Structures are given as C-alpha cells and as structure tokens.
C-alpha cells in the first residue's frame, strides 16, 4: 500500500496523469486484493509487493483520468477528480446516460406544488423516502416472518407492534441524518481541503488534481443520489436473478446479495454521473447499470480468489472485480511470465489513460454535448460554498471553482417566486443603504 502510493506520486509527477488519489481505505482494499491474487499464485513476497505496488500505483492515477471527462461534466472544472475504485460503474453510468437521456430534464429541476415545497430540500426528501422504504420492508417482514422474528430485527428488539414500526421510522430518519453528515463533510472538504491541497501540491506535484472519494460528487445533484441508490439496488436484484437462473448454473458464479452500503455510495455516485449526461433517465438507467455491474463482477471474482472465496465474502465495487479477474487470469501463465503479464495489464491501463488524458481531458471532450453546460444552471452559491466553513468575507476563492460548481449545480436553486395569498399584508420596502 505505502509503496503503491509512492509509485502513484512518481507517476503523477512525471506523466500527464497529475492525479493524487486520496481515498486511503480504497487504497488499502485494492492493495489487499492484489496481494491475495498474487500470493494465491505462489509468488514470493518480493514479487507480490513489487508487482502489486506498481499495478496499484498505476490504477491510482489512471482511473481518475479515465473518468475525468464525466467528472468534469459534473463539477464544471478540473478542481476535483474521482478517486474511488467504482470507476467502471461511473463511466458506464455516464455512457448509459448519454444514450438514453438526450432530452431528459435534470433530477435537480423537479417542480413541486407550493404545499410540497419542503421536499425541495434533499435532506428532507431523502429521510422521508428512507422512512417509507423501511416501513414497507417492516410490514413485509412482519407478515412473512411473524412478530418474533420481526421484533428481533432491530438492536435491542421491539416490545410491541407500535414500537416495531417506530424503530423502522427511526432507522429511516437516521439514514437521512447520515446523508446530511456526509454532504456537510463533502462541502467542508471542498471549502478547506482543496485549497490546502493545492498549496502542498504546488511544491511536490505541480498542477495536481485531488482524486477524492465518491461522495465528493453528491452535492452536485442531491436528488440524483437517492434515485441512483434505489435504481442501483434494483439493478443488484436483477443481477442476483441473472446469477441464480443462468450464470451460477452455467459458470458457477457466486450469488451476490445486494448490500446497502455499496449500492448507496456507488449507486448514488452513478446516479450523479448518469444525471450529468442524461438527466433523470440517465440517473435511473445509469445507476441501474452500475447495480448490475457490481453484482455480476463480484460473482465471478469469487471464483478466482481460491480459499479466500470460500469465506463467502468478496470485494464489492466494480474495479475490484475486473482487475481481480484479469490479474488472476494472468497469473495462471505461471512463474515469471505470469508476473510479467500482470505488469503488462497495468502498463496497458497506463497507456490508455495517458491517451485519454491527452485526447479527451486536455482536449476538453464533452461526453454530453447535447446537454447544457454546468454553469448554465441557475443557482445561488451558499455561504458555506462561497466562503468556506469559516465564512470568509472575500471568499478567498475558498473552494476555487469547486465551490462555485457546488452552488451552480445543486445546493440551493432559484425557483419561480410564488405569489402571496390574497389579503396578505404588503411587506415593507428594504431599508435604504
């Protein structure tokens, strides 16, 4: 892991791929996967560490570059990149959005009647949606499994039917609060970490772009996050059906049960990517494609993990699946040839990323030219976005263009003014300065 991070910094310094991957836990997960694959093939520690570090470092600079045309479509600039090993799902979602959502309006352009204006706050709509989902599932569990099993589903158990349903409501509200905390943290990162990173990067990796965890895109299209989560989860159920009825009997692929955590984070981000290129239809179908992808790929990854696969657990996100399958296949060549084949996979990925960087990223290729630019959206930049968490008077360009993008895409929007009811007093004029 440490050596892989060093390799990524060297590549960021001396290649056009100036991305610094800052999602530490994903670096650990990918290092673990590569170690497992190479160790299972019988290589000694030197080859495992050396080859694994090189491939890991290559992935840390290559995958943000491959996704950057779509990431820039979301943020409107090059201030951030995606640093998450679900990149294959995000690119797929963006591509699907381009195909299905040419004229579909954005998820952030939902128009609601006056009585439902409170639902324009994505925190409220997310919490209420999750409360409804928990209640529906609670009712299904109660009728299918009975009170004894259903009451034991919550920590500490439920004492009565009313208490059981209140615990379901409580869990839904906790989910909404958790999303609010994530979004607040993301805005804090945009306001504080990125300017600090730019100062450090200027010395070590000039022109570097921070590649951050997938929730970094959530504030740009908050409605798309919830839509993406639900659509991705449905895609996971469809993928499970495909595994059970076809891929497991024919190829022996493992049955992957959809997990809420990967589908929320990768599905939510995929919804944002799909919305950026295809509006509402893009968010739905793009996230659905991501859900299918993160169900099928782990099902086949289990087959190449040997004794580790027998533990009935695997890596969930898309990039773990395809790199694990390819690397395990390469090691079957045996000996030094297998190790060289794994390195070749990394070098091919690096070459493709450099081409994409020069042709698409530096050439400002737009994956959705049929849709309006990010800056065209009417919006108001919030104080937190414009001036950072400390509310600087001049803003200091606190988030750079990243803050402007967050404001431009989805934190607070301008909606048509609603006329006051008849008989309402006329408000006093604003004080003269």
N, C-alpha and C positions, 0 to 999 in steps of 0.2 A: 504493500500500500504506500509506504513512505517513498520507496524508490520509484514507484509509478508516478507519484505526484511530482517528483523531481524531473522525471522524463517529460511529463506534460509541460512543466515550466520551460525546459530547454526547447521543446518544440514550439511553444508559444513565443519564445524569444527569437528563434532563428528560422521560423517558417511563416507563411502568411496567416496561419491559423492562430491568431492572437486572442485565444480564449483561455481564461483561468477558471477551472472547474472548482467550485466552492461548496459543493454538496458532499460533505465529508462522509456521511453514513452510506451514501451510494458508492463512494469510492471503496469503502470497506466491504460492502456487499459484492461488488464486482471483483475485487481482489480475492475474496473468499471463493467465488465461483471459479475463477481461473486457476486458483491453487488446487481446488478439488479436481477439476478436469485433468490438469497436468499430473497431479500426484496419482490419480487413479490409473494413468497410463504408465506409471512406473518410473518416471523421471526422478533424478536425484534433486536435492534441494537447490543446488546452484542453477540448474536449468529451470526449475519451477519458478524461482524468484526472478531470474534474469528474463526469461521469455514472458512470464506473467507481467512483470513490471513494464516491459516495452509495449505489450499489447494494451495494457491498462492505460498507460500514458497516451498512446495514440488515440484510444477511444475518448479520452477526456478532452482532447482538442478537436477531434474530428466530428463527433456527433453534434456539438453545438453549432459547428459550421454548416453541417448538412441541414439542420432545422432552421438556420437563421433567416432565410428568405421569408418563412412563415412567421417566425418570431417577430421580425421587423414589421410585418403586416399588422401584428397586434399592437406593438409598442409605438410604432411610427418612427423609430430611430434605432441607432446602434448602441444605446446606452446599456442594454442588458442582453443576455443570451440565455437559452435554456440549458441548464446543467443537470440533467436527470436522465437516468437510463430507461426511460419510457419513450425515447425519441422516435423510434419506429412507429409507435402508435400516434404520436403527434403529427408526424409527416403524413401518415395515412389519413388522419382526420382532416388535415388541411387539403390534401388532394381530393378526398371524397367531397368536401365542402365545395371545392371549385367545380366539381362535376354536377352536383345536384342543386346548388343554391344560387344560380345566376341572378335571379330577381327576388330572392327571399329577403325580407327585411331583417335587420339585426335583432337579436334577442333583447337588446337594450332599448329597443324602440317600442316596447309594449305600451299601449294606450289603455288606461283603465278609467272607469267612471269615477265621479267625484267620491262616491261612497266607499270606493276601494283604493283611494289614493295611498293609504298606509302600506299597501302591498308593493308600492314602488321602491320601498326600502328593501333591498335584497336580503338583509338580515331577518326582517320580519317574514318575508315570503319563504325563505329557507327554513326557518324554525317552524312555521305553520305547516309547510309541506312535509317535513320530517315527523311532526306530531301526527299528521294524518296517516303517514306510512306506518308509523309504529302502532297506531290504533288499529289499522286494518290487519296488520300481522298479528297483533294481540288477539283480536277477535277470531282469526283463523286458527291460531294455536289453541285458544280456549275451547273451541268447538271440536277440534280434531283430536286433541290430546287429553282434554279433561282438566279439571281445576288443579289437581295435584301436580301434574307436570307443568302446567302453565304458570301456576303461582311460584314454582321453583325457578323459573327462567330468569328472574331478577335477583340481584345480590340481596341477600337477607330474606328473600321470599316475599310473597304478598299475603296479607292477612284476610282479605276479602275480595270480592269481585270489584268493588269500587276502588279499593286500594290498588288492585292489579292494573286497572285502566289508568289511574293517576300516575302510577310508576311508568306506564308507557308514555303518557304525556310528558312526564318529567324527562325521560330519556330523549324525546324529540326536541325539547327545549334545550337540553344540554348540548345536543348536536348543533343547534343553531348558535349557541354561545361559543362553541368551539370554532365554528367557521368565522364568527366575528373576531375571535382572538387571532386566528390565522391571518385574516385580512389586515387587522391592525398591525401585526408584526411585519407583514409584507410592506405596508406603507412606511413603517419605521425604517426598514431596510432601504427602501427607495430614497428616503429622506436623509439617512445618516451614513449607511454603509457604503453606498456607491460613491459619494464624494470622497470619503476617506480612502476607498479602494483606488480611486483614480490618482490620488496623490502618491500612494505607495507604488502603484503600477508604473507611474512615470519614470521611476528610478530603475526598476528591475525588468519590466516588460512594457516598453513604451507602446501606447495605443491599445493596451489590453482591454478586453471586454469581460466583465464578470459573468460567468455562467452559473446561474442560481437554480435552486430547487423549483419544482413545477408550480407551487402556489404563488410564485412571483407574477404569474400571468392572471391570477384570479381577479384582482381589482379592475382589470381592463374590460371584463364582461362578466359581471357577477351573476346575472341571470343564466348565462350560458354554463356556469359551473354546476348549478343544480340540474339543469337539463342534461348536461353531459354525464353527470353522475348516474341519473336514472337510466338514460339511454345505454350507457356502458354496462350497467348492471344487467339490463335486459339482454344486451349482446352476450354477456357472460352466461346467462341462462340458455340462450340459443347455442352458444359454443358447447356448453355442457351436454345439450341434447345431441349435437353432432358427434361428440366424443362417445356418448353412450350408445348411440344407434349405428354408428358407422366406423369411426376412427379407432375406437377401442377394440371392437371385434375383429377388424381387419388388420390393424397395425399394432395393437397392444398399447395404444396411448393411454396414459392415466386419466382418470376422471377428475377434473379440476372444479372444485366447488367455488363459486364466485365469492370473493371476500369483499367486505365493505370498504376496507382501507385502500387497497389498490384501485378499486373502481371509483372511489370518491376522488382520490388525488389524480390518478392518470385520466380517469373519465372526465373529471371536471376540467382538467387542462385540455384534454382533447376536444371538449365542447367549446372552449375558448378558441382553439385553433380552427375548428370547423366553422364557428361563427364568423371568424375573421375573413374566411374565403367564401362562405356560403350562407351566411345569415342563420335563421332559425333551422332551416332544413339541414344546413351544413353542421350545425351543432348537434342535431339529433342523429343524423346518419354517420357523421364523422366519429362521434363518441361511441355509437353502436359498433362501428368497425373496430375501434380500439378495444371494446369489450370482448369481441370475438377473438381478436389477436392475442390478448393477454390471457385467454383461456386455452386456445389451441397450442400456442408455443410452449407454455409450461408443461402441457400434457405430453409433448414429445421430449422436452428437456429431461423429464424424469427418467426416460429410457436410457439416457447416456450418463447418468450420474452414478451408476453402479450401486454399491452398497448404500450410498447416501440416498439414492432414490427409494430404497426400501423403508426409509423413515417416514414415508407418506407426507413429505413436505418438499417444497421446491421454491424457486425464485419466481416472483410474480410478474414483474414488469417486462415489457416487450424485448428490450435489448439484451436482457439476461438470457432470454430464450434463444434468439438467433445466434448470438456469439457463442453460447454454450454448446449448441448443436453443431455449429461449424467447427469449433475448436476440438470438440470430442471426435468428430469425424476425421479431422486432420491427424490427430494422434494415433489413429488406427493404422497409419502408414508405418508406425513403429520406429524406434531408435531416433537417430539424429534427423532423419528425413521427416518424421512426424513433427519434431520441434521446429524445424525449418518451415514446414507447411503452416504451422500456427503463426509463426512470424510473418509469413507471406500474406496471410489473411489480414494481419494488422497493416502491413505495408500497402496492400491494395486499398484498404479503407482510407489510409492516409492520403494516397494519391487521388482517390475520388474526392475526398474532402477538399484538397487543395484546388482541384479543378472547379468544384462548386464554389469555393471561396472566390476564386478569380473571375469566373464567368458569371455566376448568379449573384453572389453577395456584393462583390466590388462593382459588378455591372448593374447593380440595382434592379435586378429582375423582380417583377411583381407577380406572385403566383395567382393573384386575383385582380387583373386589370379591369374587370367589368364592375368592380365594386368601388365605392367612393373611398378616398384616402382617409386614414385615421384622423388627420387634422380637420377633415371636413365636418366631423360630428360636432353638433352644437353642445357645449358643455361649460360648466363653471369649475375652475380649479379650486379645490378645497384648500382651506388654510394649511392643513397638515401636508397636503401635497405641494403647495406652492412654497411654503416656508419651512418645511421640515417639522419635526416634532417640537422643536423649540420655538416655532412661530417667529422666525427672524423677520425683521421689518422689511428688509430689502429682498428677502428670499434667498439671497446669495446664489441664485440659481441652484437652490439647495439640492434638488434632485436632478439638476440638469434638465435635459429634455424628458427624462423618465418621468419626473413629477408632472410635467405638462401633459404627457401622454396619459397618465393615470386619470388626470382630471378630464382629458379630452375624450376618454373612451367610456368611462363608466362609473365614476364615484358619485358625481352629482350632475344631473342633467337639467337643461332648460325645458320645461313643459309649458304648453299654452296656458295662459292665465285664465282662471275660472272666474266668471262674473259673480259678484256677491249677491246674496238673495235679496229679493225685493223688501224694501223697508229698512235695510241695514244702514247705519249711520255712515256718513262720508268721512273717511279718515282725514286727519289734519294734514296739511302740506308738510313736506320735510323742512326742517329748520334751515335757514339760510346760513351759509358759511361766511 
